[in-house]
Each structure stands twice: as structure tokens, then as C-alpha cells.
């Protein structure tokens, strides 16, 4: 599993798309 860049706002950039990172969704 690769670690994605996590923004201070809690936004994870995956494939260039900004997706809202929810608690507990961490794999």
C-alpha cells in the first residue's frame, strides 16, 4: 500500500483527484 499525500485540511490526493479523507477510512 502506498501512502498518499495528506493535506492539512484532511484531503487525500489520489490519482490527481482530491478526495475527502474520512476517519476510519484509512486502510
N, C-alpha and C positions, 0 to 999 in steps of 0.2 A: 504493500500500500504506500502510495506517495503522499507526502504532506503538501497540502495546498496552501498558498499564501493567505493568511488570515488577516483581514483588515481590522483596525481598531474598533470599527463600528460593528464588527461581527459578521462581515460579509466574506464569503469564500469565493475566490475566483476559480472557476472550473472550466477549462476549455475556452477561456476568454470571456465566459459569461459570469456575471455577478449573481450569486445565489445567496439567499438569506440563510445564515447558519443558525439552526435551532439547537437548543440544549438537548443532549441525549441522542442527537443525530450523528454524533461522532462515531465513526466505525473503527 
